[in-house]
Amino acid sequence: MMTNSEHSAYRLLDANANRAAEGLRTLEDIARLVREDEVAAGQLKGVRHRLSEIVRQINRDARLAARCAASDAGTELHTVSESLRPNLSSIIPAAVERTT
């Protein structure tokens, strides 16, 4: 059985690993599909896969057990700026920030 502290740590690791992977995937897709930059797309894919390798070293069952959207206090929090991404110039920095 996990302690509250362990549960919180796994929950943080899981959420942030997912967030970073989403940001990398967005950047990879922009490089590949919009910029048609095979080198950048390949580098970003490599970073994304390396992140996946690192995350696999963390107990998957514990990470999944720590997920709980029903008790996530932030699921209903939204900012105006997150729904205003009118062009690529606004998507790229948001994806970079998500990744970091």
Backbone as CSV, one residue per row, in Angstrom:
resi,resn,N_x,N_y,N_z,CA_x,CA_y,CA_z,C_x,C_y,C_z
1,MET,0.843,-1.189,0.000,0.000,0.000,0.000,0.884,1.247,0.000
2,MET,0.516,2.203,-0.831,1.279,3.449,-0.941,0.909,4.421,0.160
3,THR,1.906,5.157,0.618,1.630,6.247,1.545,1.066,7.418,0.741
4,ASN,0.473,8.381,1.421,-0.039,9.574,0.739,1.068,10.308,-0.009
5,SER,2.232,10.356,0.597,3.377,11.018,-0.018,3.808,10.295,-1.300
6,GLU,3.872,8.978,-1.246,4.234,8.199,-2.438,3.177,8.362,-3.529
7,HIS,1.920,8.311,-3.137,0.820,8.490,-4.080,0.946,9.834,-4.790
8,SER,1.194,10.881,-4.017,1.342,12.222,-4.593,2.543,12.299,-5.533
9,ALA,3.637,11.676,-5.146,4.838,11.694,-5.989,4.581,10.985,-7.316
10,TYR,3.958,9.813,-7.276,3.644,9.093,-8.519,2.657,9.882,-9.372
11,ARG,1.717,10.523,-8.733,0.723,11.321,-9.464,1.398,12.485,-10.180
12,LEU,2.312,13.158,-9.500,3.060,14.266,-10.104,3.936,13.778,-11.261
13,LEU,4.634,12.678,-11.038,5.485,12.137,-12.091,4.668,11.755,-13.319
14,ASP,3.546,11.098,-13.119,2.698,10.662,-14.218,2.146,11.856,-14.993
15,ALA,1.612,12.832,-14.285,1.021,13.998,-14.954,2.069,14.775,-15.741
16,ASN,3.233,14.960,-15.163,4.257,15.741,-15.840,4.923,14.993,-16.976
17,ALA,5.055,13.690,-16.851,5.580,12.890,-17.961,4.616,12.960,-19.145
18,ASN,3.324,12.855,-18.866,2.324,12.956,-19.930,2.339,14.332,-20.571
19,ARG,2.446,15.363,-19.761,2.469,16.740,-20.258,3.685,16.958,-21.175
20,ALA,4.843,16.494,-20.739,6.056,16.652,-21.543,5.942,15.888,-22.865
21,ALA,5.413,14.680,-22.818,5.250,13.887,-24.033,4.278,14.559,-25.007
22,GLU,3.206,15.145,-24.492,2.251,15.861,-25.341,2.917,17.047,-26.034
23,GLY,3.691,17.811,-25.276,4.382,18.963,-25.853,5.375,18.542,-26.921
24,LEU,6.134,17.478,-26.641,7.101,16.984,-27.623,6.409,16.478,-28.883
25,ARG,5.293,15.792,-28.705,4.553,15.275,-29.859,4.034,16.421,-30.725
26,THR,3.541,17.477,-30.095,3.065,18.643,-30.842,4.213,19.258,-31.637
27,LEU,5.359,19.449,-30.996,6.515,20.033,-31.677,7.002,19.123,-32.800
28,GLU,7.015,17.838,-32.550,7.418,16.869,-33.582,6.493,16.953,-34.788
29,ASP,5.187,17.011,-34.544,4.224,17.097,-35.639,4.361,18.399,-36.421
30,ILE,4.644,19.483,-35.739,4.857,20.760,-36.435,6.097,20.661,-37.317
31,ALA,7.177,20.109,-36.773,8.405,19.953,-37.560,8.159,19.060,-38.773
32,ARG,7.436,17.984,-38.577,7.213,17.002,-39.645,6.181,17.441,-40.663
33,LEU,5.027,17.905,-40.176,3.891,18.152,-41.071,3.780,19.588,-41.576
34,VAL,4.239,20.540,-40.780,4.121,21.938,-41.172,5.421,22.432,-41.796
35,ARG,6.506,22.225,-41.079,7.803,22.710,-41.572,8.467,21.730,-42.530
36,GLU,7.993,20.484,-42.515,8.565,19.422,-43.342,10.074,19.328,-43.138
37,ASP,10.452,19.371,-41.856,11.853,19.324,-41.441,12.131,17.952,-40.841
38,GLU,12.643,17.074,-41.670,12.870,15.691,-41.255,13.890,15.589,-40.115
39,VAL,14.910,16.423,-40.151,15.947,16.378,-39.118,15.368,16.775,-37.765
40,ALA,14.665,17.912,-37.712,14.077,18.369,-36.446,13.035,17.365,-35.949
41,ALA,12.212,16.862,-36.868,11.194,15.881,-36.479,11.856,14.639,-35.887
42,GLY,12.934,14.196,-36.497,13.643,13.022,-35.997,14.273,13.263,-34.634
43,GLN,14.828,14.445,-34.446,15.424,14.779,-33.152,14.358,14.829,-32.061
44,LEU,13.233,15.466,-32.366,12.152,15.550,-31.383,11.572,14.177,-31.077
45,LYS,11.450,13.346,-32.093,10.975,11.983,-31.876,11.944,11.224,-30.978
46,GLY,13.237,11.428,-31.198,14.241,10.789,-30.364,14.136,11.222,-28.908
47,VAL,13.926,12.505,-28.682,13.774,13.012,-27.312,12.514,12.423,-26.687
48,ARG,11.427,12.387,-27.469,10.168,11.834,-26.952,10.321,10.362,-26.582
49,HIS,11.018,9.612,-27.409,11.222,8.196,-27.111,12.169,8.004,-25.929
50,ARG,13.152,8.872,-25.790,14.045,8.800,-24.629,13.260,9.074,-23.350
51,LEU,12.367,10.074,-23.398,11.500,10.351,-22.249,10.680,9.111,-21.906
52,SER,10.155,8.463,-22.911,9.357,7.250,-22.696,10.191,6.152,-22.028
53,GLU,11.440,6.005,-22.457,12.331,5.018,-21.835,12.562,5.336,-20.357
54,ILE,12.743,6.600,-20.063,12.970,7.014,-18.672,11.725,6.760,-17.834
55,VAL,10.571,7.125,-18.376,9.311,6.956,-17.640,9.025,5.474,-17.398
56,ARG,9.416,4.626,-18.332,9.204,3.176,-18.144,9.963,2.624,-16.943
57,GLN,10.964,3.339,-16.478,11.726,2.897,-15.303,10.970,3.177,-14.003
58,ILE,9.925,3.979,-14.095,9.096,4.293,-12.932,7.960,3.272,-12.888
59,ASN,7.685,2.741,-11.745,6.667,1.707,-11.577,5.344,2.113,-12.239
60,ARG,5.014,1.419,-13.343,3.818,1.754,-14.125,2.534,1.551,-13.326
61,ASP,2.443,0.448,-12.604,1.235,0.170,-11.820,1.009,1.266,-10.781
62,ALA,2.097,1.728,-10.163,1.973,2.790,-9.160,1.543,4.102,-9.814
63,ARG,2.109,4.392,-10.996,1.706,5.623,-11.701,0.231,5.585,-12.068
64,LEU,-0.213,4.453,-12.596,-1.621,4.332,-13.006,-2.549,4.358,-11.801
65,ALA,-2.120,3.740,-10.713,-2.936,3.724,-9.500,-3.071,5.126,-8.909
66,ALA,-2.089,5.966,-9.162,-2.110,7.326,-8.612,-2.988,8.275,-9.429
67,ARG,-3.372,7.879,-10.625,-4.240,8.721,-11.462,-5.633,8.755,-10.851
68,CYS,-6.185,9.954,-10.793,-7.548,10.063,-10.285,-8.137,11.397,-10.729
69,ALA,-8.691,11.416,-11.926,-9.262,12.648,-12.460,-10.433,13.144,-11.614
70,ALA,-11.148,12.219,-10.994,-12.320,12.611,-10.194,-11.934,13.503,-9.020
71,SER,-10.742,13.307,-8.473,-10.346,14.133,-7.330,-9.333,15.210,-7.709
72,ASP,-9.124,15.404,-9.003,-8.168,16.412,-9.473,-8.805,17.792,-9.384
73,ALA,-8.273,18.605,-8.491,-8.827,19.938,-8.252,-8.634,20.872,-9.444
74,GLY,-7.794,20.499,-10.410,-7.503,21.393,-11.520,-8.210,21.082,-12.816
75,THR,-9.071,20.077,-12.848,-9.696,19.705,-14.122,-10.638,20.774,-14.666
76,GLU,-11.155,21.600,-13.819,-12.082,22.646,-14.270,-11.431,24.022,-14.362
77,LEU,-10.135,24.099,-14.082,-9.431,25.378,-14.160,-8.996,25.644,-15.595
78,HIS,-9.368,26.780,-16.120,-8.999,27.148,-17.486,-8.623,28.618,-17.513
79,THR,-7.717,28.943,-18.419,-7.358,30.342,-18.618,-7.815,30.763,-20.004
80,VAL,-7.980,32.038,-20.188,-8.404,32.549,-21.488,-7.357,32.216,-22.551
81,SER,-6.083,32.375,-22.209,-5.021,32.192,-23.197,-4.918,30.768,-23.723
82,GLU,-5.287,29.771,-22.922,-5.135,28.400,-23.395,-6.114,28.054,-24.511
83,SER,-7.194,28.780,-24.633,-8.138,28.512,-25.721,-7.939,29.473,-26.888
84,LEU,-6.976,30.369,-26.764,-6.688,31.324,-27.833,-5.336,31.022,-28.465
85,ARG,-5.310,30.074,-29.335,-4.097,29.725,-30.068,-4.430,29.879,-31.556
86,PRO,-4.481,31.144,-32.014,-4.984,31.404,-33.359,-4.034,31.013,-34.490
87,ASN,-2.748,30.786,-34.177,-1.809,30.480,-35.250,-0.632,29.679,-34.701
88,LEU,0.195,29.244,-35.628,1.355,28.435,-35.267,2.298,29.176,-34.339
89,SER,2.405,30.476,-34.523,3.299,31.274,-33.683,2.886,31.262,-32.219
90,SER,1.649,30.961,-31.933,1.202,30.866,-30.541,1.217,29.421,-30.032
91,ILE,1.145,28.470,-30.933,1.144,27.054,-30.545,2.540,26.590,-30.155
92,ILE,3.541,27.012,-30.906,4.904,26.535,-30.654,5.397,26.898,-29.252
93,PRO,5.327,28.169,-28.819,5.789,28.476,-27.463,4.987,27.754,-26.390
94,ALA,3.687,27.569,-26.634,2.854,26.854,-25.654,3.314,25.403,-25.539
95,ALA,3.664,24.778,-26.661,4.137,23.391,-26.648,5.502,23.294,-25.956
96,VAL,6.355,24.283,-26.191,7.664,24.291,-25.535,7.486,24.425,-24.033
97,GLU,6.625,25.336,-23.608,6.369,25.519,-22.176,5.778,24.250,-21.576
98,ARG,4.901,23.592,-22.295,4.292,22.350,-21.808,5.369,21.276,-21.621
99,THR,6.302,21.248,-22.529,7.369,20.256,-22.458,8.322,20.510,-21.301
100,THR,8.619,21.776,-21.055,9.567,22.078,-19.968,8.898,21.879,-18.642
